[in-house]
Amino acid sequence: MFRSLPFTYRQHLEGRNQALLADPGSQRLTMRAFWVGGFLSFFLAVGAPYGNMIIRGSFMALDFSTPGAIFLFLVLIGILNVLFKCMAGPRGALLGALALTAYFGWFYSDASTWDPYAPGFIFAQFMLASSWLNVWLVGRGQSLVLNRAELILVYVMLLIVSALCTMGLSEQILPMLTAVFYYATPENKWRELLFPHFSQSTILVDDGRESKTFYEGLAPGETIPYGSWLEPLCWWSLFLLALYLAMMSIAVIIRRQWMERERLPYPLTQVGLAMIRGEDAGCKVNNYFRQGWMWAGFSLPMFFGSLEALHRYNSVFPVVNLAWNVPLVGKQILQLSISFAVVGFSYFINANIAVGIWFFHLLAKFEKELFSIAGLTSEQKITFGVADFPLLAYQGVGALVAMVLVGLWLGRGHYIQVFNKAVGRAPEVDDGDEIMSYRWAFCGLTGGILIMSVWLWLMGTPVWVALVFIIVALLIFIGITRIIAEAGLAVVRAPMPAPDLVIMGLGSELVGPTGVWNLSLAYMWAADVRVFVLATCTNGLKLIQEMEPGLRRVVFWAILLALLIGSLGSFWMIFQMAYQNGGVNLNNWFFKGAPETAYNNALRNIDPAGVYWKGWAFFTGGGMSMALMMWARQKLPWWPVHPIGFPIAANSMMNSVWFSVFLAWALKKVVLRFGGVSLYRRSQVFFLGMICGQMSCNGIWLVIDYFTGKVGNNIFWI
């Protein structure tokens, strides 16, 4: 017998669904949602890499804040949907189509200005096609105006694409597959020491010329050698499809436990929910944009960010510094930096969670200083995570894994129900409100793990190492996703990536040289990845709670479409940029630094080494400490600090985040102290405006720089 939801909360859910269904026409999905969502997904897929490699402006798909998705959704709700409403009548539709046709015809009258690969030109084609499509729809009694359910579908697609188009996939994988040939020299000895361990299957790209054209550009008359990419990308597509299928399945399995039973806040979804709930078919302008306090919050990052942008155009404009370094203890430096978006997201988390984030970060500073004084060092070297203190990396990842395992144990009732439903032993369990059935989710998870493990085995990795590695990687992904869902951290990285933990923890003698090489290639999807599909998919499933349960299965196909568009679109754009301009001229980290890091780590770790018992001791200590603190939080009402910040406390990314979390916590305490809950609820729109303002500032200045030709105008990177 499993506990059901509390009566009051169950009543709340039922009332919310009834309220949503009371809005006629709001719970209807049509193909227009796929038309708009498909294009905006493609635009983000090609625009994000173009923006950070050609314009070299602000990253729009760097981390879990998903600035590109939020900015395009703002454009959709604030401009496009309003335009569609104005063109919903026969006269308005025809006049709008003619006006847009005339404008773009005039703007692109000079054929020399046509750049078919430029995002601006692509967007213009979409607007022209949409205007005439709208004329046809209006003639049939319809229009391109999107309702709430359709807006949710579009936003979910944008979230998924955000995890694919730059940091999450495309800008990592393509250089990684080629750089080993281009950068191999007699000095680094890659040819002598790494090449013998390549898989017999072609999973790397060698065009016969060391892939020089990918890094230096094509000569006149040459074409992109797609043929040399075909077989490697087919192999990697199989692996990545299994990975993303496993992630989607995990998101479905944990959804009800996290959202309905534990009621996690999902702070990163609040801005999207606010815009969706503000949509009213009877009003042309979304209600979200009718709130003065939203614009007050919006203006803060827009003002400071625009000053910095204008300074790069003309030094007469001042720049306001938003980051300071102060000494803390010994050699430890405390970074005080303000991110308007992180402050906005953190305003929606519980006070004890916020305390847990900044408290454990400060504690980690003292722990680092103590380690330095005591001479507790490690002969190992890791690149990502807690790179300066590898032993603390083991401690953090041990705590992260323990957090996941304890969470699985606490939610065992739900997960047993899911398993029983999947194998046909619990017909009474209702999974009709999920994007896919529990049976398919269970098959997707087990099948994905099996395919990925067999794939690594075929490439020469010992089968048990492959299985352990995939499970460890998924546990780390789940742990980071939990932190995002509960703590709302838009910028977070694992304390130690799965390849390092398995290779360095178990030792190269057990993993084997070919296994070391294959797991080092996994850096492209499991190491320096600040955004991934599991987290964005989980946030997307939070959004679909606003949809009628009978429509949610459609979202599954929308996610698959977004995966296809996001990967193919970004690959296509990077191919065009790299072969036209030369990869070495685009981004030094993705086209040189990241691949060299992976290959040099493989070279270093291939040397025979045994199990690293010192690291596992810290791993165990971190896990036991985390489990004890989670027990204390469950059993001791007076326990003051949430342990969720402990696994990531020593991570270098926290240096840039913790103060914004602290600032949001302090502001929230003041608001609740003097204004109570009512003032806190009214003030939330101000902080949502801060989030939108920062994302819009990045996006608007990218558009301006695109037309002016300005390069290097990077404003907010967190």
C-alpha positions as CSV (number, residue, x, y, z in Angstrom):
1,M,0.0,0.0,0.0
2,F,1.5,3.3,-1.1
3,R,0.7,6.7,0.3
4,S,-1.5,8.8,-2.0
5,L,-1.2,12.6,-2.4
6,P,-2.6,14.7,0.5
7,F,-6.2,15.6,0.0
8,T,-5.6,19.4,-0.1
9,Y,-2.9,19.1,-2.7
10,R,-4.9,16.7,-4.8
11,Q,-7.8,19.2,-4.6
12,H,-5.4,22.0,-5.8
13,L,-4.3,19.9,-8.8
14,E,-7.9,19.1,-9.8
15,G,-9.0,22.7,-9.4
16,R,-6.1,23.9,-11.5
17,N,-6.9,21.5,-14.3
18,Q,-10.5,22.5,-14.2
19,A,-9.5,26.2,-14.5
20,L,-7.3,25.5,-17.5
21,L,-10.0,23.4,-19.2
22,A,-12.5,26.2,-18.6
23,D,-10.8,28.3,-21.2
24,P,-12.4,27.2,-24.5
25,G,-9.9,26.6,-27.3
26,S,-6.8,26.9,-25.0
27,Q,-6.2,23.2,-25.0
28,R,-6.0,22.5,-28.7
29,L,-2.9,21.5,-30.6
30,T,-2.6,22.1,-34.4
31,M,0.1,21.9,-37.0
32,R,0.7,25.6,-36.7
33,A,2.4,24.9,-33.4
34,F,4.8,22.6,-35.2
35,W,5.3,25.1,-38.0
36,V,6.3,27.9,-35.6
37,G,8.1,25.6,-33.1
38,G,10.0,23.9,-35.9
39,F,11.2,27.1,-37.4
40,L,12.2,28.8,-34.1
41,S,14.0,25.6,-33.1
42,F,15.9,25.7,-36.4
43,F,16.6,29.4,-36.0
44,L,18.0,28.8,-32.5
45,A,20.0,25.8,-33.8
46,V,21.7,27.9,-36.5
47,G,21.6,31.2,-34.7
48,A,23.3,30.3,-31.5
49,P,26.5,28.9,-33.0
50,Y,26.5,31.8,-35.6
51,G,26.2,34.3,-32.7
52,N,29.1,33.0,-30.7
53,M,31.4,32.1,-33.5
54,I,30.9,34.7,-36.2
55,I,29.5,37.7,-34.3
56,R,31.3,36.4,-31.1
57,G,28.6,38.0,-29.0
58,S,26.8,36.6,-25.9
59,F,26.3,32.9,-25.7
60,M,22.6,32.0,-26.1
61,A,22.8,28.3,-25.4
62,L,25.7,28.0,-22.9
63,D,24.0,26.8,-19.7
64,F,20.7,25.8,-18.1
65,S,19.4,29.4,-18.1
66,T,18.7,28.9,-21.8
67,P,18.9,32.6,-22.8
68,G,18.2,31.8,-26.5
69,A,15.0,29.9,-25.7
70,I,13.7,32.6,-23.4
71,F,14.6,35.4,-25.8
72,L,12.9,33.7,-28.8
73,F,9.9,32.9,-26.6
74,L,9.7,36.6,-25.7
75,V,9.9,37.5,-29.4
76,L,7.1,34.9,-30.1
77,I,4.8,36.1,-27.4
78,G,5.6,39.8,-27.5
79,I,5.9,40.3,-31.3
80,L,5.0,37.4,-33.5
81,N,1.8,36.3,-31.8
82,V,0.7,39.9,-31.5
83,L,1.3,40.3,-35.2
84,F,-0.6,37.1,-36.0
85,K,-3.5,38.4,-33.9
86,C,-3.5,41.6,-35.9
87,M,-3.5,39.6,-39.1
88,A,-6.3,37.2,-38.0
89,G,-8.9,38.8,-40.2
90,P,-9.1,38.5,-44.0
91,R,-8.2,42.1,-44.7
92,G,-5.4,42.2,-42.0
93,A,-3.9,38.9,-43.3
94,L,-3.7,40.1,-46.9
95,L,-2.4,43.6,-46.1
96,G,0.2,42.1,-43.6
97,A,1.4,39.6,-46.2
98,L,1.7,42.3,-48.9
99,A,3.5,44.7,-46.5
100,L,6.0,42.1,-45.4
101,T,6.6,41.0,-49.0
102,A,7.2,44.6,-50.1
103,Y,9.5,45.4,-47.2
104,F,11.7,42.3,-47.6
105,G,11.7,42.8,-51.3
106,W,13.1,46.3,-50.9
107,F,15.5,45.2,-48.1
108,Y,17.0,42.4,-50.2
109,S,16.7,44.1,-53.6
110,D,20.4,44.0,-53.8
111,A,21.4,40.4,-54.5
112,S,24.8,41.0,-53.1
113,T,23.3,41.3,-49.6
114,W,21.9,37.8,-49.7
115,D,23.7,35.4,-47.4
116,P,21.6,32.2,-47.3
117,Y,23.4,31.0,-44.2
118,A,22.9,34.2,-42.2
119,P,20.2,33.8,-39.4
120,G,18.7,37.2,-40.4
121,F,18.0,36.0,-44.0
122,I,16.6,32.8,-42.7
123,F,14.2,34.6,-40.4
124,A,13.1,36.9,-43.2
125,Q,12.1,33.8,-45.3
126,F,10.2,32.4,-42.3
127,M,8.2,35.7,-41.9
128,L,7.3,35.8,-45.6
129,A,6.3,32.1,-45.7
130,S,4.3,32.6,-42.5
131,S,2.4,35.7,-43.7
132,W,1.1,33.9,-46.8
133,L,0.4,30.7,-44.9
134,N,-1.6,32.9,-42.5
135,V,-3.6,34.2,-45.5
136,W,-4.5,30.6,-46.5
137,L,-5.4,29.7,-42.9
138,V,-7.6,32.8,-42.5
139,G,-9.5,31.8,-45.6
140,R,-10.2,28.5,-43.9
141,G,-11.4,30.2,-40.7
142,Q,-8.2,29.7,-38.8
143,S,-5.0,31.7,-38.3
144,L,-1.4,31.4,-37.0
145,V,-2.3,32.7,-33.5
146,L,-1.0,30.2,-31.0
147,N,-3.0,29.3,-27.8
148,R,-1.5,28.4,-24.5
149,A,-1.1,24.7,-25.2
150,E,0.7,25.5,-28.5
151,L,2.9,28.0,-26.8
152,I,4.0,25.4,-24.3
153,L,4.9,23.0,-27.1
154,V,7.0,25.6,-28.8
155,Y,8.8,26.5,-25.6
156,V,9.5,22.8,-24.8
157,M,11.1,22.5,-28.2
158,L,13.3,25.5,-27.7
159,L,14.5,24.1,-24.3
160,I,15.5,20.9,-26.0
161,V,17.3,22.6,-28.8
162,S,19.2,24.7,-26.2
163,A,20.9,21.6,-25.0
164,L,22.1,20.6,-28.5
165,C,23.2,23.6,-30.6
166,T,26.4,24.7,-28.9
167,M,27.9,23.7,-25.5
168,G,25.6,20.6,-25.1
169,L,26.6,18.8,-28.3
170,S,27.5,20.3,-31.7
171,E,30.3,22.6,-30.8
172,Q,31.9,19.8,-28.7
173,I,31.5,16.8,-31.0
174,L,32.5,18.0,-34.4
175,P,36.0,19.4,-33.5
176,M,36.6,16.4,-31.2
177,L,36.2,14.0,-34.1
178,T,38.8,15.7,-36.3
179,A,41.3,17.4,-34.0
180,V,43.3,14.3,-33.2
181,F,44.6,14.3,-36.8
182,Y,45.0,18.0,-37.3
183,Y,46.9,18.7,-34.1
184,A,49.0,15.5,-34.0
185,T,52.7,16.5,-33.9
186,P,56.0,14.7,-33.2
187,E,56.1,16.7,-29.9
188,N,52.8,15.5,-28.5
189,K,53.3,11.9,-29.7
190,W,49.6,11.3,-30.4
191,R,50.4,9.3,-33.5
192,E,52.7,6.9,-31.6
193,L,50.8,6.6,-28.4
194,L,47.1,7.2,-29.2
195,F,46.5,6.1,-32.7
196,P,47.2,2.4,-32.0
197,H,44.2,2.4,-29.6
198,F,41.6,3.7,-32.1
199,S,38.6,1.6,-32.7
200,Q,38.5,-0.6,-35.8
201,S,35.2,1.1,-36.6
202,T,35.4,4.6,-38.1
203,I,34.2,6.9,-35.4
204,L,36.7,9.7,-36.2
205,V,36.8,11.9,-39.3
206,D,39.9,11.7,-41.5
207,D,39.4,13.2,-44.9
208,G,42.9,12.1,-46.0
209,R,44.4,15.5,-45.4
210,E,44.3,15.6,-41.6
211,S,41.0,17.5,-41.8
212,K,42.9,20.7,-42.7
213,T,40.0,22.2,-44.6
214,F,37.8,21.9,-41.5
215,Y,40.2,24.1,-39.5
216,E,41.7,26.3,-42.2
217,G,38.8,26.7,-44.7
218,L,38.2,25.5,-48.2
219,A,40.2,26.6,-51.2
220,P,38.3,28.3,-54.0
221,G,36.4,25.7,-56.0
222,E,36.5,23.1,-53.2
223,T,33.3,21.6,-51.6
224,I,32.6,20.4,-48.1
225,P,33.7,16.7,-47.9
226,Y,30.5,15.4,-46.4
227,G,31.4,11.8,-47.4
228,S,34.2,11.6,-44.9
229,W,31.7,12.6,-42.1
230,L,29.0,10.1,-43.1
231,E,30.1,6.9,-41.4
232,P,31.4,8.5,-38.1
233,L,28.3,10.6,-37.7
234,C,26.1,7.5,-38.3
235,W,28.0,5.7,-35.5
236,W,27.7,8.6,-33.1
237,S,24.0,9.2,-34.1
238,L,23.3,5.7,-32.9
239,F,25.0,6.3,-29.5
240,L,23.5,9.8,-29.0
241,L,20.0,8.6,-29.9
242,A,20.3,5.9,-27.2
243,L,21.6,8.5,-24.8
244,Y,18.8,11.0,-25.4
245,L,16.2,8.2,-25.4
246,A,17.5,7.2,-21.9
247,M,17.4,10.8,-20.7
248,M,13.8,11.3,-21.9
249,S,12.8,8.0,-20.3
250,I,14.4,9.1,-17.0
251,A,12.5,12.4,-17.2
252,V,9.2,10.6,-17.5
253,I,10.0,8.1,-14.7
254,I,10.9,10.8,-12.2
255,R,8.3,13.4,-13.2
256,R,5.5,12.5,-10.9
257,Q,7.8,11.8,-7.9
258,W,9.6,15.2,-8.2
259,M,6.6,17.3,-9.3
260,E,3.6,15.9,-7.5
261,R,5.0,14.1,-4.5
262,E,8.0,16.1,-3.5
263,R,6.7,19.3,-5.2
264,L,10.1,20.7,-6.3
265,P,9.9,24.3,-7.3
266,Y,11.6,24.2,-10.8
267,P,12.7,27.9,-10.6
268,L,14.0,27.9,-14.1
269,T,10.5,27.4,-15.5
270,Q,8.9,30.3,-13.7
271,V,9.5,32.9,-16.4
272,G,8.1,30.7,-19.1
273,L,5.1,29.8,-17.0
274,A,4.4,33.5,-16.3
275,M,4.4,34.3,-20.0
276,I,2.2,31.3,-20.9
277,R,-0.3,32.1,-18.2
278,G,-0.4,35.7,-19.3
279,E,-1.7,34.7,-22.8
280,D,-5.3,35.6,-23.3
281,A,-7.1,35.0,-26.6
282,G,-9.2,38.1,-26.1
283,C,-6.2,40.5,-25.8
284,K,-3.6,41.3,-28.4
285,V,-0.9,42.0,-25.9
286,N,0.1,39.3,-23.4
287,N,-0.8,40.2,-19.8
288,Y,2.8,39.5,-18.7
289,F,3.8,42.7,-20.6
290,R,1.2,44.8,-18.9
291,Q,2.9,44.8,-15.5
292,G,4.9,47.8,-14.6
293,W,7.1,46.0,-12.1
294,M,8.1,43.5,-14.8
295,W,9.5,46.4,-16.8
296,A,11.2,47.8,-13.8
297,G,13.1,44.6,-13.3
298,F,13.6,44.3,-17.0
299,S,15.3,47.7,-17.2
300,L,18.1,46.9,-14.7
301,P,20.1,44.3,-16.7
302,M,19.1,46.1,-19.9
303,F,20.6,49.3,-18.6
304,F,23.9,47.9,-17.3
305,G,24.3,45.5,-20.2
306,S,23.6,48.2,-22.8
307,L,26.2,50.4,-21.2
308,E,28.8,47.7,-21.6
309,A,27.7,47.1,-25.2
310,L,27.8,50.7,-26.1
311,H,31.3,51.0,-24.4
312,R,32.6,48.6,-27.0
313,Y,31.2,50.9,-29.7
314,N,32.5,54.1,-28.1
315,S,34.7,54.3,-25.0
316,V,32.9,57.4,-23.9
317,F,30.2,55.2,-22.4
318,P,31.1,54.1,-18.9
319,V,31.1,50.4,-17.7
320,V,29.7,49.5,-14.3
321,N,31.7,46.7,-12.7
322,L,29.5,43.9,-11.4
323,A,32.3,41.6,-10.1
324,W,34.8,42.0,-7.3
325,N,37.4,39.8,-5.6
326,V,38.0,40.0,-1.9
327,P,40.4,37.9,0.3
328,L,38.8,35.4,2.6
329,V,41.3,33.2,4.3
330,G,44.9,32.4,3.5
331,K,45.2,32.1,-0.3
332,Q,41.5,31.7,-0.8
333,I,39.8,34.5,-2.8
334,L,36.1,35.2,-2.6
335,Q,34.4,36.3,-5.8
336,L,31.5,38.7,-5.5
337,S,29.7,38.9,-8.9
338,I,26.2,39.8,-9.7
339,S,24.1,38.0,-12.4
340,F,20.7,39.5,-12.7
341,A,19.3,36.2,-14.1
342,V,20.7,34.1,-11.3
343,V,19.3,36.5,-8.8
344,G,16.0,36.3,-10.5
345,F,15.9,32.5,-10.6
346,S,17.2,32.2,-7.0
347,Y,14.4,34.4,-5.7
348,F,12.0,31.5,-6.2
349,I,13.8,28.9,-4.2
350,N,13.3,28.1,-0.5
351,A,15.4,30.0,2.0
352,N,17.1,26.9,3.4
353,I,18.1,25.8,-0.1
354,A,19.7,29.2,-0.8
355,V,21.5,29.0,2.5
356,G,22.8,25.5,1.6
357,I,24.2,26.8,-1.6
358,W,26.2,29.8,-0.4
359,F,27.0,28.3,3.1
360,F,28.6,25.2,1.7
361,H,30.5,27.2,-0.9
362,L,32.1,29.3,1.9
363,L,32.8,26.2,3.8
364,A,34.5,24.7,0.8
365,K,36.9,27.7,0.7
366,F,37.9,27.0,4.3
367,E,38.2,23.3,3.4
368,K,40.6,24.1,0.5
369,E,42.7,26.2,2.8
370,L,42.9,23.5,5.4
371,F,43.9,21.0,2.7
372,S,46.7,23.3,1.6
373,I,48.0,23.8,5.1
374,A,47.8,20.0,5.9
375,G,49.5,19.1,2.6
376,L,46.6,17.0,1.4
377,T,47.3,16.8,-2.3
378,S,46.6,14.5,-5.1
379,E,49.0,13.3,-7.8
380,Q,46.1,13.1,-10.2
381,K,45.0,15.9,-12.4
382,I,41.4,16.6,-13.5
383,T,40.4,19.4,-15.9
384,F,36.7,20.0,-15.2
385,G,34.9,20.3,-11.9
386,V,37.0,20.9,-8.8
387,A,40.2,21.0,-10.9
388,D,42.3,22.7,-8.2
389,F,41.7,20.1,-5.5
390,P,41.0,16.6,-7.0
391,L,40.3,15.0,-3.6
392,L,37.4,17.4,-3.1
393,A,36.2,16.4,-6.6
394,Y,36.0,12.8,-5.4
395,Q,34.2,14.1,-2.3
396,G,31.7,16.1,-4.3
397,V,30.9,13.4,-6.8
398,G,30.5,10.9,-3.9
399,A,28.0,13.3,-2.3
400,L,26.2,13.7,-5.7
401,V,25.8,10.0,-6.2
402,A,24.7,9.5,-2.6
403,M,22.0,12.2,-3.1
404,V,20.6,10.4,-6.1
405,L,20.7,7.0,-4.5
406,V,19.0,8.3,-1.3
407,G,16.4,10.1,-3.4
408,L,15.7,6.8,-5.3
409,W,15.2,5.1,-2.0
410,L,12.9,7.7,-0.5
411,G,10.8,7.6,-3.7
412,R,10.9,3.8,-4.0
413,G,7.1,3.6,-3.7
414,H,6.6,5.5,-6.9
415,Y,9.5,3.8,-8.8
416,I,8.2,0.4,-7.8
417,Q,4.8,1.4,-9.2
418,V,6.5,2.5,-12.4
419,F,8.3,-0.8,-12.7
420,N,5.1,-2.8,-12.0
421,K,3.2,-0.8,-14.5
422,A,5.9,-1.3,-17.1
423,V,5.9,-5.1,-16.7
424,G,2.1,-5.3,-16.6
425,R,1.6,-6.0,-12.9
426,A,-0.1,-2.8,-11.9
427,P,-2.9,-1.9,-14.3
428,E,-4.5,0.4,-11.8
429,V,-1.5,2.9,-12.1
430,D,-2.5,5.6,-14.5
431,D,0.3,6.9,-16.8
432,G,-2.1,8.7,-19.2
433,D,-0.7,12.1,-18.2
434,E,2.8,11.3,-19.3
435,I,4.4,12.0,-22.7
436,M,4.9,8.3,-23.0
437,S,3.8,5.2,-21.1
438,Y,5.8,3.8,-18.3
439,R,6.3,0.6,-20.3
440,W,8.0,2.6,-23.1
441,A,9.9,4.7,-20.6
442,F,11.3,1.6,-18.9
443,C,12.1,0.1,-22.3
444,G,13.7,3.3,-23.4
445,L,15.9,3.5,-20.3
446,T,17.1,-0.1,-20.3
447,G,17.4,-0.2,-24.1
448,G,19.4,3.0,-24.1
449,I,21.8,1.8,-21.5
450,L,22.2,-1.5,-23.3
451,I,22.8,0.2,-26.7
452,M,25.4,2.6,-25.3
453,S,27.2,-0.2,-23.4
454,V,27.3,-2.5,-26.5
455,W,28.5,0.5,-28.6
456,L,31.4,1.1,-26.3
457,W,32.2,-2.6,-26.2
458,L,32.2,-2.7,-30.0
459,M,34.8,0.1,-29.9
460,G,37.1,-1.9,-27.6
461,T,36.0,-1.0,-24.1
462,P,35.6,-3.9,-21.7
463,V,31.9,-4.6,-21.4
464,W,31.8,-4.3,-17.6
465,V,33.7,-0.9,-17.8
466,A,31.2,0.3,-20.4
467,L,28.2,-0.6,-18.3
468,V,29.6,0.9,-15.1
469,F,30.6,4.1,-17.0
470,I,27.1,4.5,-18.5
471,I,25.4,4.0,-15.2
472,V,27.8,6.4,-13.4
473,A,27.3,9.1,-16.1
474,L,23.5,8.8,-15.9
475,L,23.6,9.1,-12.1
476,I,25.7,12.2,-12.3
477,F,23.2,13.6,-14.9
478,I,20.3,12.9,-12.6
479,G,22.1,14.5,-9.7
480,I,22.8,17.7,-11.5
481,T,19.2,17.7,-12.8
482,R,17.9,17.4,-9.3
483,I,20.0,20.4,-8.2
484,I,18.6,22.4,-11.2
485,A,15.0,21.4,-10.4
486,E,15.2,22.1,-6.7
487,A,17.8,24.8,-6.3
488,G,17.3,26.6,-9.7
489,L,21.0,26.9,-10.4
490,A,21.3,28.0,-14.0
491,V,25.1,27.6,-14.0
492,V,26.3,24.3,-12.5
493,R,28.8,21.6,-13.4
494,A,29.5,18.2,-11.9
495,P,32.3,18.2,-9.4
496,M,34.0,15.4,-11.4
497,P,32.9,14.2,-14.8
498,A,32.1,10.5,-15.3
499,P,35.1,9.8,-17.6
500,D,37.6,11.0,-15.0
501,L,35.9,9.1,-12.1
502,V,35.9,5.8,-14.0
503,I,39.3,6.1,-15.6
504,M,41.2,7.7,-12.7
505,G,39.2,6.0,-9.9
506,L,39.4,2.5,-11.3
507,G,42.8,2.9,-12.9
508,S,43.9,2.3,-16.4
509,E,45.0,-1.3,-15.6
510,L,41.3,-2.2,-15.2
511,V,39.9,0.1,-17.8
512,G,42.5,-0.8,-20.5
513,P,44.2,1.5,-22.9
514,T,41.4,1.3,-25.5
515,G,38.9,1.9,-22.8
516,V,40.8,4.9,-21.7
517,W,40.7,6.3,-25.2
518,N,37.0,5.6,-25.7
519,L,36.0,7.1,-22.4
520,S,38.2,10.2,-23.1
521,L,36.1,10.7,-26.3
522,A,33.1,10.8,-24.0
523,Y,34.3,14.3,-22.8
524,M,32.3,15.6,-25.7
525,W,29.0,14.7,-24.0
526,A,29.9,13.9,-20.4
527,A,32.6,16.4,-19.2
528,D,32.6,20.1,-19.9
529,V,28.8,20.1,-20.6
530,R,27.0,23.0,-18.9
531,V,23.7,22.0,-20.4
532,F,22.2,18.6,-21.3
533,V,18.9,17.2,-22.5
534,L,17.8,15.5,-19.3
535,A,17.7,18.8,-17.4
536,T,15.9,20.8,-20.2
537,C,13.5,17.9,-20.8
538,T,12.7,17.8,-17.1
539,N,11.9,21.5,-17.1
540,G,9.8,21.0,-20.2
541,L,7.7,18.3,-18.5
542,K,7.1,20.8,-15.7
543,L,5.6,23.1,-18.2
544,I,3.2,20.5,-19.7
545,Q,1.4,20.3,-16.4
546,E,-0.4,23.3,-17.8
547,M,-1.7,21.2,-20.7
548,E,-4.7,18.9,-20.8
549,P,-3.4,15.3,-20.0
550,G,-4.8,14.0,-23.3
551,L,-2.6,16.3,-25.3
552,R,0.7,15.5,-23.6
553,R,1.6,12.5,-25.8
554,V,2.0,14.9,-28.7
555,V,4.8,16.6,-26.8
556,F,6.8,13.4,-27.1
557,W,6.9,13.8,-30.9
558,A,7.7,17.5,-30.5
559,I,10.7,16.6,-28.4
560,L,11.9,14.1,-31.0
561,L,11.4,16.7,-33.7
562,A,13.4,19.2,-31.6
563,L,16.2,16.7,-31.2
564,L,16.4,16.2,-34.9
565,I,16.2,19.9,-35.8
566,G,18.6,21.0,-33.1
567,S,21.3,18.5,-34.0
568,L,21.0,18.7,-37.8
569,G,20.6,22.4,-37.9
570,S,23.6,23.2,-35.6
571,F,25.8,20.6,-37.4
572,W,24.9,22.2,-40.8
573,M,25.7,25.7,-39.6
574,I,29.0,24.7,-38.0
575,F,30.0,22.9,-41.2
576,Q,29.3,26.0,-43.2
577,M,31.2,28.3,-40.8
578,A,34.2,26.0,-40.3
579,Y,34.7,25.2,-44.0
580,Q,34.2,28.8,-45.1
581,N,36.1,30.6,-42.4
582,G,38.3,27.9,-40.9
583,G,37.6,26.4,-37.5
584,V,40.7,27.9,-35.9
585,N,39.3,31.4,-36.7
586,L,35.9,30.7,-35.0
587,N,36.4,29.6,-31.4
588,N,39.8,28.7,-29.9
589,W,38.3,26.6,-27.0
590,F,35.9,24.4,-29.0
591,F,38.2,23.9,-32.0
592,K,41.5,23.6,-30.1
593,G,41.4,23.7,-26.3
594,A,38.6,21.2,-25.6
595,P,39.9,18.5,-28.0
596,E,43.5,18.9,-26.9
597,T,42.3,18.6,-23.2
598,A,40.6,15.3,-23.9
599,Y,43.5,13.8,-26.0
600,N,46.2,14.9,-23.5
601,N,44.1,13.4,-20.6
602,A,43.9,10.2,-22.6
603,L,47.6,10.3,-23.2
604,R,48.3,10.8,-19.5
605,N,45.9,8.2,-18.3
606,I,46.9,5.4,-20.7
607,D,50.0,4.8,-18.5
608,P,49.3,1.8,-16.2
609,A,47.8,2.8,-12.9
610,G,45.8,0.9,-10.3
611,V,42.8,1.7,-8.3
612,Y,43.0,5.2,-6.6
613,W,42.1,4.2,-3.1
614,K,42.7,7.7,-1.6
615,G,40.2,9.1,-4.0
616,W,37.6,6.4,-3.2
617,A,38.1,7.2,0.5
618,F,37.1,10.8,-0.1
619,F,34.3,9.6,-2.4
620,T,32.9,7.4,0.4
621,G,33.4,10.2,2.9
622,G,31.4,12.6,0.8
623,G,28.7,10.1,0.2
624,M,28.3,9.2,3.9
625,S,28.3,12.9,4.8
626,M,25.6,13.6,2.3
627,A,23.5,10.7,3.4
628,L,23.8,11.8,7.0
629,M,22.8,15.4,6.2
630,M,19.8,14.2,4.2
631,W,18.7,12.0,7.1
632,A,19.1,14.9,9.5
633,R,17.0,17.1,7.2
634,Q,14.2,14.4,7.1
635,K,14.3,13.6,10.9
636,L,15.4,16.8,12.6
637,P,13.0,19.8,12.2
638,W,15.6,22.2,13.5
639,W,18.2,21.2,10.9
640,P,19.1,24.7,9.4
641,V,20.9,24.0,6.2
642,H,19.8,22.1,3.1
643,P,22.5,19.7,1.9
644,I,21.9,20.2,-1.8
645,G,24.8,22.7,-2.1
646,F,27.3,20.3,-0.6
647,P,28.1,18.2,-3.7
648,I,28.9,21.3,-5.9
649,A,30.3,23.6,-3.2
650,A,34.0,23.4,-4.2
651,N,33.2,23.6,-8.0
652,S,34.9,26.6,-9.7
653,M,31.6,27.5,-11.4
654,M,30.2,28.3,-7.9
655,N,32.6,31.2,-7.7
656,S,30.5,33.2,-10.2
657,V,27.1,32.1,-8.8
658,W,27.1,32.0,-5.0
659,F,26.9,35.7,-4.4
660,S,23.9,36.1,-6.6
661,V,22.2,33.3,-4.7
662,F,23.1,35.0,-1.4
663,L,21.8,38.4,-2.7
664,A,18.5,36.8,-3.7
665,W,18.2,35.1,-0.3
666,A,18.9,38.4,1.5
667,L,16.4,40.3,-0.6
668,K,13.7,37.6,-0.1
669,K,14.3,37.7,3.7
670,V,13.8,41.5,3.8
671,V,10.7,41.3,1.7
672,L,9.1,38.6,3.8
673,R,10.2,40.3,7.0
674,F,8.6,43.7,6.2
675,G,5.9,42.9,3.6
676,G,4.9,39.3,4.3
677,V,3.9,36.7,1.8
678,S,1.6,39.0,-0.1
679,L,4.5,41.4,-0.9
680,Y,6.7,38.5,-1.8
681,R,4.2,37.2,-4.3
682,R,3.7,40.7,-5.8
683,S,7.5,41.2,-6.0
684,Q,8.1,38.0,-8.0
685,V,7.2,39.7,-11.3
686,F,10.1,42.2,-10.7
687,F,12.6,39.3,-10.6
688,L,11.0,37.6,-13.6
689,G,11.6,40.9,-15.4
690,M,15.3,40.8,-14.4
691,I,15.6,37.4,-16.0
692,C,13.9,38.5,-19.2
693,G,15.9,41.7,-19.2
694,Q,19.2,39.9,-19.2
695,M,18.3,37.4,-21.9
696,S,16.8,40.2,-24.0
697,C,19.8,42.4,-23.6
698,N,22.0,39.5,-24.9
699,G,19.6,38.8,-27.8
700,I,18.9,42.4,-28.8
701,W,22.6,43.3,-29.0
702,L,23.3,40.2,-31.0
703,V,20.7,41.5,-33.5
704,I,22.3,45.0,-33.5
705,D,25.8,43.6,-33.9
706,Y,24.6,41.4,-36.8
707,F,23.5,44.5,-38.7
708,T,26.4,46.7,-37.7
709,G,29.1,44.1,-38.2
710,K,30.4,44.5,-34.7
711,V,32.4,41.5,-33.4
712,G,33.2,40.5,-29.8
713,N,30.4,42.3,-28.0
714,N,29.9,39.6,-25.3
715,I,27.7,41.1,-22.5
716,F,26.4,38.5,-20.0
717,W,27.9,35.1,-20.0
718,I,26.1,33.9,-16.9
